[in-house]
């Protein structure tokens, strides 16, 4: 599990995430997310954020992009059971029990992955099947929020349908488990979470 506020850039990540075996705490993924963010910020500086381009500002775009890139780099993994009275294992996180018996189907094209839990790490070369067994695709609505707030010069686009990496199913997609924005609590969670 990535501990809340343990990452410098993606501080909002506080769930069981798929990380590389050589990056136990997700620090390299965090640096990579920051790298992508900084590259986009260079383009924004050239664009000139003083020019009004929509109802949103460059700061609104930066915030939406940060959540999107962090949800991409830190894929949530582990099936969740909302009852906390279970005694058959799992990890209790924010009042919900997560199980890590999630990667069962052989998938030879994936490299070894390490699933971090508070009980240690499990390295596997298997595929996490979405929702029922583990890996959660990023909510397409997080991408749509970036598009909505993006200056036209970036021409940021999202897929128009579900893909291997994005889901429109709000019940199972990775929305970083938030209803409020931790960086700006006075603002509602970015995005409307498209329905299926």
Backbone torsions as a table, in degrees:
resi	resn	phi	psi	omega
1	UNK	NA	138.8	174.1
2	UNK	-85.0	122.6	-177.9
3	UNK	-76.6	138.0	-179.7
4	UNK	-55.4	139.0	179.6
5	UNK	64.1	15.0	179.2
6	UNK	-86.8	-15.7	179.4
7	UNK	-100.8	141.9	-178.8
8	UNK	-67.6	-45.1	-175.3
9	UNK	-97.0	-53.8	-177.8
10	UNK	-88.2	57.9	-175.2
11	UNK	-65.0	-17.8	-179.0
12	UNK	-79.1	-10.0	-179.9
13	UNK	-78.4	119.4	179.3
14	UNK	-147.1	50.7	-177.2
15	UNK	-142.2	171.6	175.8
16	UNK	-66.6	122.2	-175.8
17	UNK	-128.0	151.8	174.5
18	UNK	-80.4	121.6	178.8
19	UNK	-129.8	163.9	176.5
20	UNK	-71.7	151.0	-179.4
21	UNK	-61.2	-29.5	179.9
22	UNK	-93.4	11.9	180.0
23	UNK	-136.9	63.3	-171.4
24	UNK	-54.3	-39.4	-175.7
25	UNK	-97.3	2.2	178.8
26	UNK	78.6	14.5	-175.8
27	UNK	-65.8	-37.6	179.1
28	UNK	-69.2	-40.3	175.7
29	UNK	-61.5	-39.8	179.4
30	UNK	-63.8	-43.1	177.8
31	UNK	-63.8	-39.6	-180.0
32	UNK	-66.2	-41.3	177.3
33	UNK	-61.4	-42.5	178.4
34	UNK	-63.5	-39.5	178.4
35	UNK	-59.1	-48.3	179.0
36	UNK	-62.9	-42.3	179.2
37	UNK	-61.0	-46.5	-179.5
38	UNK	-62.8	-37.8	177.8
39	UNK	-63.1	-42.9	177.6
40	UNK	-65.7	-36.5	-179.9
41	UNK	-65.3	-34.0	176.3
42	UNK	-61.0	-43.1	178.1
43	UNK	-64.1	-41.0	178.5
44	UNK	-61.1	-40.2	179.5
45	UNK	-64.4	-36.3	176.8
46	UNK	-71.1	-34.2	179.1
47	UNK	-64.0	-37.4	-178.3
48	UNK	87.6	88.7	-175.1
49	UNK	-71.3	-4.6	176.9
50	UNK	-70.3	-23.3	179.3
51	UNK	-78.7	129.3	178.7
52	UNK	-75.3	123.0	-177.5
53	UNK	-114.5	-15.1	177.8
54	UNK	-169.6	-166.0	174.7
55	UNK	-68.5	-20.6	-177.6
56	UNK	-98.2	160.5	178.6
57	UNK	-108.9	172.9	175.8
58	UNK	-62.4	-32.9	177.1
59	UNK	-64.7	-38.9	175.9
60	UNK	-61.6	-42.5	178.7
61	UNK	-64.0	-46.0	-179.7
62	UNK	-57.3	-44.0	180.0
63	UNK	-62.1	-46.7	179.5
64	UNK	-63.9	-41.8	-179.4
65	UNK	-65.4	-38.8	179.0
66	UNK	-60.5	-47.1	179.5
67	UNK	-64.4	-39.4	-179.6
68	UNK	-64.5	-50.3	-176.5
69	UNK	-65.8	-34.8	178.2
70	UNK	-69.7	-36.6	178.0
71	UNK	-70.3	-28.7	176.4
72	UNK	-71.9	-46.7	-176.3
73	UNK	-72.6	-29.1	-178.1
74	UNK	-117.3	84.8	179.2
75	UNK	-72.1	128.0	177.4
76	UNK	-69.8	142.5	179.6
77	UNK	-141.5	141.8	178.2
78	UNK	119.8	129.0	178.3
79	UNK	-76.0	142.3	-175.7
80	UNK	-107.3	137.0	172.1
81	UNK	-121.0	125.7	-172.7
82	UNK	-76.6	-19.6	177.7
83	UNK	-71.5	131.8	-179.9
84	UNK	-98.6	0.6	-178.3
85	UNK	-88.3	11.2	-177.8
86	UNK	-76.3	144.6	179.9
87	UNK	-121.4	13.5	-175.4
88	UNK	-103.3	41.5	174.5
89	UNK	97.6	-164.5	-178.1
90	UNK	88.4	179.7	-179.2
91	UNK	-123.2	131.7	178.7
92	UNK	-86.6	119.4	-179.0
93	UNK	-132.4	120.2	177.2
94	UNK	48.2	44.3	176.1
95	UNK	81.8	2.6	179.0
96	UNK	-125.4	147.7	-179.3
97	UNK	-98.6	127.2	177.9
98	UNK	-108.4	140.2	178.8
99	UNK	-111.0	147.2	-174.6
100	UNK	-115.2	16.5	174.4
101	UNK	-89.4	49.3	-164.0
102	UNK	-104.0	-17.8	-173.9
103	UNK	-107.9	98.9	-173.0
104	UNK	-121.2	-25.7	-174.8
105	UNK	-88.4	126.8	178.0
106	UNK	-58.7	137.1	-179.4
107	UNK	-146.3	83.6	-168.6
108	UNK	-65.2	-16.2	-177.5
109	UNK	-81.0	-13.1	178.5
110	UNK	-88.4	141.1	174.4
111	UNK	-73.2	172.1	176.2
112	UNK	-60.0	139.6	178.4
113	UNK	-123.5	152.9	175.4
114	UNK	-117.9	125.4	177.5
115	UNK	-99.6	116.7	-177.1
116	UNK	-86.1	133.7	174.1
117	UNK	-133.5	169.4	177.9
118	UNK	-72.7	-11.6	177.4
119	UNK	-95.3	4.2	-178.8
120	UNK	125.8	-170.1	-176.5
121	UNK	-114.8	145.8	175.2
122	UNK	-121.4	120.4	177.6
123	UNK	-94.5	134.4	-176.6
124	UNK	-144.2	155.2	175.1
125	UNK	-115.8	35.8	-175.7
126	UNK	-117.5	170.0	-177.3
127	UNK	-96.4	134.3	171.6
128	UNK	-84.9	122.2	177.5
129	UNK	-86.3	135.0	-170.7
130	UNK	-57.8	140.1	170.8
131	UNK	64.2	-66.9	-176.8
132	UNK	-62.4	-39.1	-174.5
133	UNK	-123.9	-1.4	173.0
134	UNK	155.3	-71.5	-171.7
135	UNK	-77.0	133.1	-177.6
136	UNK	-111.7	124.5	176.9
137	UNK	-70.5	155.8	178.3
138	UNK	-68.3	140.0	177.6
139	UNK	-63.4	127.8	177.9
140	UNK	-58.6	-30.0	-179.0
141	UNK	-64.7	-26.5	175.3
142	UNK	-65.4	-39.3	176.4
143	UNK	-67.2	-42.4	179.3
144	UNK	-61.9	-33.9	177.8
145	UNK	-66.2	-37.2	176.6
146	UNK	-63.8	-45.8	179.5
147	UNK	-59.8	-43.5	-178.0
148	UNK	-61.3	-33.9	-175.0
149	UNK	-102.9	1.8	-173.8
150	UNK	-81.3	134.3	170.7
151	UNK	-62.6	145.0	-174.7
152	UNK	-58.6	-28.3	-177.0
153	UNK	-65.2	-23.6	-179.6
154	UNK	-81.5	-23.1	178.8
155	UNK	49.6	42.3	-179.9
156	UNK	-68.1	133.8	-178.1
157	UNK	-134.4	154.7	177.1
158	UNK	-117.6	159.5	173.1
159	UNK	-65.5	150.2	-178.6
160	UNK	-87.7	-10.4	178.6
161	UNK	-136.1	174.2	175.8
162	UNK	-63.5	145.1	178.1
163	UNK	-132.8	-176.1	177.1
164	UNK	-63.7	-23.2	-174.7
165	UNK	-108.1	-18.3	-176.1
166	UNK	-125.0	146.3	178.5
167	UNK	-133.8	145.9	174.0
168	UNK	-98.2	-2.4	-177.6
169	UNK	-83.0	101.4	-175.5
170	UNK	-61.1	-24.3	-178.9
171	UNK	-70.6	-27.0	-175.2
172	UNK	-123.8	-10.4	-176.8
173	UNK	-79.1	160.6	-179.1
174	UNK	-85.2	106.5	176.4
175	UNK	-111.9	21.5	-178.9
176	UNK	62.9	21.0	175.9
177	UNK	52.7	37.7	-176.6
178	UNK	-119.2	145.6	168.4
179	UNK	-115.4	-21.1	175.4
180	UNK	-123.5	151.6	179.0
181	UNK	-81.9	116.3	-177.1
182	UNK	-67.3	-25.4	179.0
183	UNK	-79.4	-26.2	179.7
184	UNK	-140.0	77.2	-173.5
185	UNK	-60.4	-19.6	178.9
186	UNK	-75.9	-11.2	-179.2
187	UNK	-103.7	146.0	175.3
188	UNK	-71.0	165.4	178.4
189	UNK	-57.7	134.4	180.0
190	UNK	-65.4	136.9	176.2
191	UNK	98.3	160.9	-179.8
192	UNK	-109.6	-2.8	-179.4
193	UNK	54.8	87.5	-178.4
194	UNK	-53.0	140.8	177.8
195	UNK	-84.5	161.1	-178.4
196	UNK	-76.1	NA	NA
